[in-house]
Amino acid sequence: MEADSLSIPAYAKINLSLEVIGRRDDGYHEVATILQTVDLADTVTVAPGQGLTVECDDTDLSGERNIVWDAALTLAKYAGVSPNAHITIEKRIPVAAGLGGGSADAAAALHGLNALWGLNLPVTELVSVAGSLGSDVPFLLTGGTVLGAGRGDQLEQLPAVETTRLLLVAPCGTITRKTPTLYGALTPDDYSDGEQTRRLADSAALTAATLTSDSCRNVFTRAALEIFPGLNDVWERVAAATEFPPCLSGAGPAFFCMPSDETEQTKVAAALQNTEATAYLIRTINPAHAV
Ligand code: C5P
C-alpha cells in the first residue's frame, strides 16, 4: 500500500578524521575516516506524483541535475517499480562544502521512497542501492558515528559520541568539480597509513565527552587552504577566536571547532564580519531512522 506524503530530515556529516592511504586502480582513493552526523539538516518530502519531479528551494538544484533524481531512478529500477513521486527539498546545508548535503538528501529520499512505494526494503539493501550514487550516501542512510574504509563506503558503526556542540563555519562559495580537484591536488606526501584514524576510533576520546577538534585531522587541509579563494583568511580569523583549532570537513571548504558554545559563536560572528562566511552552532546527532 502506498503512503501519503512523508518529510524526512537529511542530516549533514562532518569528518572527525580523514586520511587518504593512496590511489586505487578504479580512479578512487583509499581512505580511513570517521564520519559523524550533525543536526544541521535539509528536509526532503516525498509525495505521490505522476512521473518524477524534484523541486528544490535552491532552484539551481531542481530537476534532473539533483542527485535525488538519480536516487529515485536507481531505487525504482532496483525494485522494478515506476518512478512516480513528487519530491521537494528545503536546503539548509551549504552546498558542496564537505558536509555531505547532496548525499544526505539522496539518503533521505531513498528512505522516503522506500516507504512511499511500499517497498519495505531493509536498510542493508538500501545501502547496496546507494553505493553507486556517491561515497557518502551509504553512511548517511543510518548516520551516527562510523569508521569508513575503502572509498568511504565500507562502514563500521562505532560507539555513539556523546552529544557535543560544535561551531561549524561555511566560507561562502566553492569551486567547480570540487571533490575530484581536491583529491587530484594531493601528493604522496599527504598520504598516511590510516593508523591515526584507527587509533582515534579505538580511543576513549570518542566515547567520553573529551572529543575536541584538536584530535581531528584532515588530509585535505593543506590543499584546501591553497585552493579555496579566501579560505585561509576565514580560517585564521576563526582560529584566533576559538579555544579549539579548526578542522576541515570532507574536502572542505567547511570546517569546525569543537566543543563550542554561544559565547564563542558570538566572538566568531564578530571576527567574520565583512566576510561571506557563516558560523552555525550545531550538535552531533545519532539519528535512529525508522527503517
Ligand atoms: O563518490 P563521490 O561521487 O563523492 O566522488 C566524487 C569524486 O571524488 C570521484 O569521482 C573521485 O574523483 C573522487 N573520490 C576519490 N576517492 C574517494 C572518493 C571520491 O578519488 N574515496
Residues whose N, C-alpha, C, O or C-beta is under 5 A from the ligand:
A	BS01	C5P	G27 Y28 H29 V31 L133 G134 S135 G150 R151 G152 T179 P180 Y183
